[in-house]
Amino acid sequence: MTDEEQYEFDRCGYLIIKNMLDAEELQSLAEASEKLLAHAVENIDLPPRKKSRWGAEYHQDEELGYHAFGKNAPGETILVEDFFNADPAFDCLVNHQRTMDYITPIVKGRPSINNSELRIRYQDNSTVMHMGGPVGSKYRYSFIDGRIDCMMIRMIYFIHDVSKEEGAFCVVPGTHKSEYKAPYYNGPDKEPGVVALEVKAGDAILFTENLRHGGVTNFSEQTRKTLHVGYGPFWLKSQNISTMDEDQYILEKTLERYDDEQKLLFLSYEQPHT
């Protein structure tokens, strides 16, 4: 993370990172995402079920180890959480070197992964604007001892181009530092200050969860697919909706694929001294 990038992240609350994924990673992740989505659509209404603390009821897939919620229909969205369990193709994002070059300077101490979701947005779907301003300690943004100190940040990886018309991720820059809660409730397409962030396949967007953000309406016929990975200090539990504030849902057979540094990204306790 360059000095210029740190300045812009602190000023705006987000960064667009061009060509985060190489061609091989992009192709592999796109194919795995399509495969996982097809499986989730087929099984999303079936048991076993898990009710989250926020009320949503998820399909908990015993075969592939993911949680899924939503509808395959215009105006709707599907979330497939814990995708790391589902396919080794996603392993390239675990301790991804370019990603960690951005994460470690802005998370104090040892970071861990607390969120993983394949987010699907169908035609006419939008994502309500949320966060920004005072959001409580869990998602706060701070500058302490001469460095950025984020409680939760996300990296969104784009496996296809996304224009504004195709439902771009959107932000209100600088709101991670606001002392006021947003007074607007008129949606991402009309809220003052909203900026739609257009990207190309292979790009990524890094943002602090404290930033006000959402997704403008997808007016196209393209189904928008993105991969989200969230990071924070090692003691912050899962921030997936299905397992909110529980231990990260990572299967033993998944961990067996990882080296020691990768495993540490899923441990919500201090590494023992050796």
matplotlib code that plots the C-alpha trace (Angstrom):
import matplotlib.pyplot as plt

x = [0.0, 1.7, 1.7, -0.6, -3.1, -3.1, -3.8, -6.7, -8.1, -8.0, -9.5, -12.3, -12.8, -12.2, -9.8, -10.3, -7.5, -6.9, -6.0, -6.0, -6.6, -4.4, -5.9, -5.6, -7.2, -10.0, -10.9, -10.8, -12.9, -15.5, -15.9, -16.1, -18.6, -20.9, -20.7, -21.5, -24.4, -26.0, -25.7, -27.1, -30.1, -31.0, -30.8, -31.5, -35.1, -34.2, -33.3, -31.2, -32.0, -30.1, -31.7, -29.3, -29.4, -30.7, -33.8, -32.9, -33.2, -30.4, -29.9, -26.9, -25.4, -23.9, -22.2, -20.3, -20.3, -21.9, -24.9, -27.3, -30.2, -32.3, -34.3, -33.4, -35.8, -35.8, -35.4, -33.9, -30.5, -28.7, -26.0, -23.8, -21.6, -18.6, -17.7, -14.1, -15.6, -17.3, -14.4, -10.6, -10.7, -11.4, -8.2, -6.2, -7.9, -6.7, -3.5, -3.6, -0.3, -1.6, -4.6, -2.6, -0.3, -3.4, -4.9, -1.9, -1.2, -4.8, -5.7, -3.8, -2.2, -2.9, -5.8, -8.3, -11.0, -14.4, -16.7, -16.9, -19.8, -20.7, -23.2, -25.6, -27.8, -30.4, -32.0, -33.8, -32.1, -30.4, -28.7, -29.9, -27.4, -26.1, -23.3, -21.6, -21.1, -21.3, -21.7, -20.4, -17.1, -17.5, -17.1, -15.3, -12.6, -9.8, -6.4, -4.3, -0.5, 0.2, -1.6, -5.0, -6.8, -9.8, -12.1, -13.6, -12.7, -13.8, -12.2, -14.7, -13.3, -15.0, -15.2, -16.8, -17.1, -19.7, -20.9, -23.3, -26.2, -25.2, -25.6, -22.3, -21.1, -21.6, -20.3, -20.6, -16.9, -15.7, -18.7, -16.5, -15.4, -18.8, -20.1, -23.7, -26.0, -27.2, -30.7, -31.6, -33.9, -34.5, -32.3, -28.9, -30.1, -31.3, -29.3, -27.1, -23.4, -23.6, -20.8, -21.2, -17.8, -17.4, -14.9, -13.5, -13.1, -10.1, -10.4, -11.1, -12.6, -11.3, -13.4, -14.0, -17.3, -17.7, -18.2, -21.7, -22.2, -24.7, -25.4, -27.2, -30.0, -29.0, -30.9, -29.2, -30.0, -26.6, -26.7, -24.1, -21.7, -19.1, -16.9, -16.5, -13.9, -13.9, -11.0, -10.5, -8.5, -8.1, -10.5, -13.5, -15.9, -17.7, -19.5, -21.4, -25.1, -25.7, -23.1, -22.9, -20.6, -20.0, -16.7, -15.8, -17.5, -14.5, -14.5, -11.7, -11.3, -11.0, -8.3, -6.4, -5.7, -4.0, -0.6, 0.0, -0.3, -3.5, -5.0, -4.3, -6.6, -9.6, -8.6, -10.3, -7.9, -4.3, -1.6, 0.2, 3.8, 6.4]
y = [0.0, 3.2, 6.5, 7.9, 5.0, 5.4, 9.1, 8.4, 5.6, 7.9, 10.8, 8.9, 5.6, 3.4, 2.5, 1.1, -1.3, -2.1, -5.6, -7.1, -10.5, -12.0, -13.8, -17.3, -16.2, -14.4, -17.3, -19.8, -17.6, -16.8, -20.5, -21.5, -18.7, -19.9, -23.5, -22.5, -20.2, -23.0, -25.3, -22.7, -21.9, -25.6, -26.0, -22.6, -23.4, -26.9, -28.0, -28.0, -24.4, -21.9, -18.8, -15.9, -13.4, -10.8, -13.0, -14.3, -18.0, -19.6, -23.0, -24.6, -26.9, -30.0, -31.1, -27.9, -26.1, -22.8, -20.8, -19.3, -16.9, -15.1, -15.6, -16.2, -13.6, -10.0, -7.4, -10.0, -11.0, -14.2, -14.3, -17.4, -17.1, -19.2, -19.9, -21.0, -24.4, -25.0, -25.1, -25.1, -22.6, -19.9, -20.7, -18.2, -15.5, -16.9, -14.9, -13.4, -11.5, -8.3, -8.3, -8.6, -5.7, -3.6, -5.2, -5.3, -1.5, -0.7, -3.4, -3.2, -6.4, -9.8, -9.6, -12.4, -13.1, -12.5, -12.4, -14.3, -14.0, -14.5, -11.7, -12.1, -9.2, -9.7, -7.2, -4.3, -5.1, -2.4, -2.5, 0.0, 2.6, 1.8, 2.7, 6.0, 8.3, 6.9, 3.2, 1.9, 0.3, -2.9, -1.1, 2.1, 3.8, 5.4, 7.0, 6.0, 6.3, 7.7, 4.9, 3.8, 1.4, -0.2, -2.6, -4.1, -3.7, -5.5, -6.4, -6.8, -8.8, -8.3, -11.3, -9.3, -5.7, -3.7, -0.3, 2.1, 0.7, -2.8, -2.1, -0.7, -0.7, 2.9, 5.0, 8.4, 9.4, 10.7, 9.6, 7.2, 10.4, 12.0, 12.7, 12.7, 9.8, 10.1, 11.8, 10.2, 7.2, 7.6, 4.8, 4.7, 6.1, 9.4, 9.9, 13.1, 12.5, 8.9, 7.9, 4.7, 3.0, 1.4, -1.4, -4.0, -7.7, -8.4, -5.1, -4.8, -2.3, -1.9, 0.0, 0.5, -0.8, 2.5, 4.2, 4.7, 2.3, 0.3, -0.6, 1.4, -0.4, -3.0, -1.7, -4.2, -7.8, -8.9, -10.7, -9.0, -11.4, -10.2, -11.9, -10.2, -11.0, -9.1, -8.5, -7.2, -7.8, -11.5, -11.4, -10.1, -13.0, -13.9, -11.0, -13.1, -12.6, -16.4, -16.8, -13.2, -13.0, -16.7, -18.4, -18.3, -21.2, -23.0, -26.8, -29.0, -30.4, -26.8, -26.0, -29.1, -27.5, -24.4, -23.7, -22.2, -18.6, -19.3, -21.1, -18.1, -16.0, -18.0, -18.1, -15.7, -16.1, -15.1, -17.2, -19.2, -18.2, -20.7]
z = [0.0, -1.1, 0.8, -1.8, -1.4, 2.4, 2.0, -0.4, 1.7, 4.8, 2.9, 1.1, 2.9, -0.1, -2.9, -6.4, -7.1, -10.7, -11.9, -8.4, -9.9, -12.6, -15.6, -14.1, -10.8, -12.6, -14.7, -11.9, -9.5, -12.2, -13.0, -9.3, -8.6, -11.4, -10.2, -6.6, -7.6, -9.6, -6.5, -4.2, -6.5, -6.5, -2.8, -1.2, 0.0, 1.3, 4.9, 7.0, 8.0, 10.1, 11.5, 11.9, 14.8, 12.3, 11.5, 8.0, 7.5, 5.6, 3.9, 5.6, 3.0, 4.5, 1.3, 0.4, 3.8, 2.7, 3.9, 1.4, 1.5, -1.1, -4.3, -7.9, -9.4, -10.8, -8.1, -5.7, -4.4, -3.3, -0.6, -0.5, 2.6, 3.7, 0.1, 1.1, 2.2, -1.2, -3.7, -3.5, -6.4, -3.8, -1.9, -3.9, -1.9, 1.4, 2.3, -1.3, -1.4, -3.1, -0.9, 2.3, 1.2, 1.6, 4.7, 7.1, 7.1, 8.2, 10.6, 13.9, 15.1, 13.5, 11.0, 10.4, 7.8, 9.3, 6.2, 2.9, 0.5, -3.1, -3.7, -6.5, -7.7, -10.3, -12.7, -10.9, -7.6, -5.5, -2.1, 0.5, 1.7, 5.2, 7.6, 7.6, 10.6, 14.2, 13.8, 17.1, 18.1, 16.0, 12.7, 13.7, 11.7, 13.6, 13.2, 16.3, 17.0, 13.5, 11.6, 10.3, 12.6, 11.1, 12.9, 9.8, 6.1, 3.0, -0.3, -3.1, -6.1, -9.5, -11.8, -14.6, -15.6, -13.6, -14.9, -13.1, -15.2, -14.1, -10.4, -9.4, -5.8, -4.5, -1.6, -0.1, 0.2, 3.5, 5.6, 7.6, 9.4, 9.8, 13.3, 12.0, 11.0, 7.4, 7.3, 3.9, 3.2, -0.5, -1.8, -3.5, -6.8, -5.3, -2.1, -2.3, -2.5, -3.8, -6.2, -8.3, -8.7, -12.1, -12.4, -14.9, -14.4, -12.1, -10.3, -6.5, -4.2, -0.6, 1.8, 5.6, 6.8, 8.6, 5.1, 3.9, 1.0, -1.0, -4.6, -7.3, -9.2, -11.7, -14.8, -17.1, -18.0, -16.5, -13.2, -11.1, -9.2, -6.7, -4.1, -0.7, 1.9, 5.2, 7.5, 11.0, 14.2, 15.0, 18.0, 15.9, 15.3, 12.1, 10.4, 8.0, 8.6, 9.0, 11.7, 13.1, 16.1, 16.2, 15.4, 11.7, 9.9, 8.4, 8.1, 9.2, 5.7, 4.4, 7.0, 6.0, 2.6, 4.2, 5.4, 8.9, 7.8, 5.9, 8.9, 11.2, 9.0, 10.4, 14.1, 16.4, 19.3, 19.9, 18.4, 21.2, 21.9, 20.8]

ax = plt.figure().add_subplot(projection="3d")
ax.plot(x, y, z, "-o")
ax.set_aspect("equal")
plt.show()
